[in-house]
Amino acid sequence: MKSHSKPLLALICFGLSSFASAETNIVLVITDDQGYGDASANWPQTDLETPVFDRIAADGIRFTQFRVNPLCAPTRASIMTGTHNIYNGMWRGPGGPKTGPDGVILKPETRVVHDDVRMLPEFLKKAGYATGLFGKWHLGYDPDNVPNTRGFDAFVGFPGGAHPYRWSKNSKVERNGAPLKSEKHYTDLFADEAIRFIKENKDRPFFCTLAFNAVHGPLRSEKRAADSARPDWLQTYADKGVPQPRRDYNAVMSHADDRVGDVLETLDALGLAENTLVIYLSDNGGMTHTYPSNNGPLRGGKGEGWEGGLRVPAVMQWPGTIPPNSLSRASGVHFDLFATILDVAGTEIPDTNGRIPMDGVSLLPHLKSGGKAALPDRVLFFDLWGKQAAIHGPWKIVADTGNHHGKFEQAVASAKSADYMLVNLDNDLGETTDLKDAHPEIYADLKARFIAWLEKAIEYN
């Protein structure tokens, strides 16, 4: 694996003159199922090396409390719309269309982002941006909900939620809707296409989303003897004594991190680094119950309301605008990226998206301050088919109230009768001690706020 480490002063020249404008580029990197502890800047005890993630943290800002939905499609729907996923229609992954024997769609999917809700690239295109998505989509399959219809000028990737890392006759990878055959490992294909897009649009503002399927399965596991990493990537971790199946996991994730380094080098070579905001985060917590992910000190993982499902590795850089070596302990959240990116692009942040009130806030003042400027005091809410949490400062309630299958009247009734756990994350990051009997007023307040939030989903669906 290549080294992308460089002297810090060669990469950044920090000043206060930078400002957001329609000429600022945005690169959004989304990894898939990367655990909080699977980033060496987050969790030094990890055996997985992420030098590029660490470099962005050193050159910019690292978040210790950035949260997302514990499942990929809901997170992506919130990033792309600035709204809560249970309001915008993506309460879980998209529903596939019903097709006839000839492949003609008989019934379009019923679980998509609402038609009146616009997506981030649609806003940016109107502001003059070139828009490209390379990798995973997972926000719709029918013609009205594919990337090119939802605002992306260029799309090379796959429409679903998971995909093998190499081409086969059943491959679903496409270029702007047409099947694409490539002999490249798909981590390389998506990174190469992102780099090509950046080079082709170097003279105009661009929004480039690099959405790796790394480190989602298929990977080596107890039930699967095949590796998804290339032999030379695996050898790096074999030499370090990392056993299987963790070796395959590490090799796949490290190579994705390495390719982010190639994107950064492209920005440097084109003279675009100081005019580009780079965001790098995971779409949900690590999948510890199936693959050997590492969520560090956090309890639980993907698909759960525990911090291991919600809290993800997240770093951002914008040389000359974000002070280097910044650390944020603020509660950033996925839909904040929508408002932040529009703000960086010099585009007005709407009050609503369709019928839905905007939920996110721009992180730009927080980023410029190096994580010192406070974010608004707010309660964060999460629901994934009954895996629920509400967070206010250090206080959190969490429970599994049962799968409501998108029937939110049922969800509200279940939540009202449910017994949540109350934890103080400042003192109990592992979420082991229930404090609701010791703090009944905090428990009652958080639960009431959560139920009120959940009730609004009835109106919007």
N, C-alpha and C positions, 0 to 999 in steps of 0.2 A: 504494500500500500504506500502511496506517495505521502510525503510530508508537505503540509501547507503552512507550516509555521514560518513567520517572518518577523523581523524586528518591528516592534510596535510603532516606532516613529516613522518607519517607512510606509506604514499603512494609514496613519491618521495624522492630521494636523488640526487640532481642535481649536475652534474659535466660536465666537458668539454671533457671527454675521449670517449664518445659515438660516433659512426660513422656508416654510412650506410654500410651494407654488405648483402651478400646473406643469412645471418642467421637472418635477421630482419623480424619479422612477420608484417602483415598488417591486420587490422580489419577495414572494411569500412561499416559504418552504414548509410543507406539512409532511411529517413522517407518520407512519401508521402503526399504532400500538407500541410506540417507544415508551418504556416505563420511566418514571421519575428518576430512578436510580441507574438508568441506562444512559447517563450522560456524566462524564467524569468530573465536570465542573460542579455538578449537583451532588455527587456521591463518590468521594474519593476512594471508597472501599471497593468500587466496582472493578470487575476484570475486563470491562468493555471500554475501549479507547475511542473518545470522540474529540480529537484535537481541533476540528473546525468549529464545533459547537463551543468548545472552550475558548477558541480564538475570538469568536464573536462576542462571547461574554467579556473577554478582556478588552476588546476594542469598543464595546458598547455597554449593554445592560443585561443582567440576568435577573429573571423573576423567580422568587422562591414560592410564591403563592398564585400562580396562574392556573385557572381552572377552566375546564371544558365539560361537555357532556360525556358520560362514560361510554359512549358509542360513537362510531365514526360519522355516519350520515347526519345525525342530529347536530353534532359539532360543526360539520361543514355547512349545514343549512343556516346555523346561527352566524358563522363567520361571513357567509355570503349575503345575508339579509339584515344583520344587525338586530335580530329579533329572537325571542325565545322559541326554541324548536317546537314546543307543544302548542304554540300559537300559530306558527307559520305552516303547519301541516306535517312536518317531519318528526312526529313523535317517536318514530323508529326509522329503520331503513325504508327506502322506497319500495312500493309494491310493484312487482313485475306485471307487464301487460298480458292479457289472455290473447293468444294467437291461434289462428286456424291452421289446418294441415299445410296450407300454402305459404305460411309465414305472415299472412296479413293480420294486422292487429284487429281483433274483434272488439276488445274492450280495453281502453287505456287504463293505465294504473290509477288507482284511487288514492294512493298515498304519495303525494308530491308536494312541493312547496306551492302554496296557493297562487293561482293565476295572477292576482292583483299585486303580489309581492315581487318587486324587482330585485335582481341580484347585483352584486357589487360590480362585475364587469360591465353591466348595462349602464350604470351611473358613470363609470370611468370612460366608456366609449364616447358618451356625450361630451365629456371634458377633453376629448381629443387623444385619448390613450389608445395605444395598441394593446390588445389583451390576449394572453395565451395561457393555456392550461396543459400541463404535461404530466400524465400519470393517471391517478384515480379520480373519478368523478363521483359516482354513487349518489346522485341527486335526481335521477330520473332516466327513463329509457325511451319514452314515447317522443315523437317528433317535436312536441312543444316544450320538452324539458331536457333536451340534450345540450351539451356545452355550447355548441355553435348557435343554438336558438336562444340560449340564456345569456348571451353577451360575449362569448369568447370568439375572437377572430380566428384563432388557431387552437386546435385540439389534437394532441397525440396521446392516446391512453386507452383506458378501458372504462366502460360505463358502469360496471358493477362494483361490488364491495370488496372483492378479492380476486386475485389472478395469479397463476403460476409465474415464475420469473423468466421463463423461456418460452419460445414459440412452440406451439403444437398445432395439429389440425383443428383443434377446438378453441384456438386462441380468439379472444374477443378484442384484441388491441386494434385500434383504428386510427386513421388520420382524417379528421373532419368528416366522419361518418363512413368512410370507405375502409374495408379491411386492409391491414398493414402487416406484411410479413417481414420480420427482422430477425437476424441471427444473433443480435446483441442480447446480452443479459438486460432485462428490462430496466433495472436501475440505471444502466449506462444509456439505454435508449432515451429514457425520459430526461436525464441530465443533458445528454447531447442535444436533444431537441430544444430544451430550455436555453442552452447556450447559443444555439443557432438563432433562435427567436430574438435574443438580446442583441446579437450582432446585426441582425437584419433591421432592427428598430432602434439602433443606437442614436439616431439623429432625431428621435421624437420620444415623448414620454411613453413608458410602457409599464404594464402590470403583468408580471410573469409569475404564475403559480406553478411551482414544482411539487407535485403531490405524489411522493414515492409510495409504492405499495410495501416497501421495506418499513417495518420489519414484521409485517403481517404474514401469517401462514399462506401457503404451505412451507413449512420448515421441517428439519429433522426433529423427530419426537420418538417417544416409546412405540408409537404405532406406525411410524414412517421412517424407513431406513435411508431414504434419499436426502442428499443435501441440496439446498437452494443456492448456496454460495459456490463460487468457483474454487478449484483446488488451491490456487495460489493465495486466495484470501484466507482459506481455511488453514493453510500452513502457518500463517502468521500467528494464529492462536494455538495451533498445535505446538509450535515452538515455545509458547508461553505456558504450556501445560494445562490449557483449558480443555476439559473433557467434553465429549458429545453428550447431549444435544446442544449444550450451551455454546459450543464452538461454532456451529452453523449459525446460530442466532447472532452471535457477536460479529462474525465475519460479514453477514448480510448488512447489519446495522452500521458497522464501521465503514463499509464501502459506500453506503449512502452518504454518510458524513463526509467521506473523502471527496465525493462528487460535488457536494456543496462547496467545498474548497475550490473546485474547478470553476464553479460559477463566480465565486469571489475574485478569482484570478482574472476571469474574463472582464469583470467590472473594472478591476485595476488597470488592465491592459488597454481598455477603451477610454480610460479617463473618466469613468462614470461613478466610481466608488463614493465620492463625496456628495454625489447628487442622487444617491439611491438608499432608500430604507430597506433593510433586509430583516425579515422576520422568520424565525426558525422555531417551530414547536411541534409537539405531537398532538394527534387528534383525540386521544384518550389514554388512560393509564395502561400499563403493561398487562399482558394476558398471562398472569401467573398460574392459573389453573390448567392451562393447556400447553403453554410454551414456557421456557425458563427465563421469563422477563424478570426484571429487578425494579421494584418500586421503592427501594431504599428503606427509609424508616416508616413508610406509610402502610396502613392497613388496607387489605383488599386490592382489587384490580379492575380491569376492564369489565364493564357491565354492572358495576356496583356503585352505591352512593358513598362508600368510604373514600377517604382521601386518595387511596391508591388508584381509584377509578377516575377521580376528578382532577387531581393536581398533576400537572405535566411539566416536562422540561420546556423552557421557553426563553429565548434570547433574541435581542434585536441590536442592530448596529446602523448608525448613520453618521459616518465620520464628519466632524465639524459641527454636529448638531446634538448628538447624544454623547455626553462625556464618557471617556473610557473608564473601564473598571467600575461601572455603576452597578448598584445592587438595589433591587426593588423588593420590599417585603409587603407591598400593597396587594390587595385582592383584585388582580386583573382577571378578565373573563373573556371567553371566546367572542361574544358579540361586540366587545370593545374594538376588535380589530377592524370591523366595518367602519365605525365612526372615525377611527384613527386614520385609516387609509384615505377616506374621503377628505379628512382634514389636511393630511399631508399633500394631497393632490390639489388643494385649494378649491375643493368642491363643497358646496353647502350641504350640511348634514340635515336630512329631513326630520321632521317631528314624528312622522309616521311612515311606514312602508306598507302601502295598501291600506287596509283597515287597522293595521297593528301598530301600536305605539312603539317608537324606537326604544330599545332597552340599553344599548351600549353607550359609552361615553368615550370621547377622544382621549387617548393616552398621551397625546403629543406634549402638553405641558409637563406631564410627569416624566416623559422621556428626556425632554430638554433640561429638566432639573436634575437629571441623574438619579431619579427615583425619590427625590426629596419632596416634591410638590404632592400634597395629599390628593387622593381620589375622593369623590363624593361618598359620604356615608350612605351605605345602601345594604340591603339584604339580598343575597344571591340565592336563587332557587334552582333546583335540579330535579328532574323526573325522567326516569327511563323505565317505562312500563311498570311503574310501582316501586322501583328502586329510587328512593327520594332523599333529599337533603335540603336544608336551609341553613345559611351561614350569615352571621352578623358579627363582624369583628372576630374575636376568638371563639365565639359561641356557635355551636352547630347542633342541629337535630338531624337524625338519620334513622331510616327504617326501610324495610321491604314490606309494603302494604299489599302485595299481590298484583299479578299482571292484570291491568285494566283493559288491555287490547285496544286502547284509543277511545274507550267509552268513558268520557270524563265525568259524567254524572256518577257512574260507578266509582271512579277514582276518588271523587270528593267524599262520597259516603265512606269508602274504605279509610281514607285519611282521617276523617273525623273520629273514627272509632279506634284508630291505630295507636299503639304504644311506641312512641319514638324514644330514642336514646339521646340524651343531652350530654355533650362533651365540651370541654374547654381545650381548644387546640394549642393554646400557648403552653399549657401544662401537661397535655396528654395528646401528643401528636399521633400516637398509635391507636387512639380512640378505644381505650380499654375500660374507662370508668364512667358509669352513668351517674350524672349529677342532677337529674330532674327533681329528685326528692329534696335535694339541698337548695335548689334554686327554682322553685315552682313558678315564680313570676316570669323568669326568663324563658322557661319552657313553654308556658302558656302563650306568651307573646310571640315567640317564633312559630309555634304551631298555628296560631290564628293567622299570622301573616302568610304562612305557607298555604293554608287552605284558601285564603282569599285569592292568592295567585293562581292556584289550581282551578278555582271556580271560573276564572276568566277564560280558561281553555274551552269551556262549553260554548262561550259566545263566539270564539274565533274559529271553531271547527264545525 
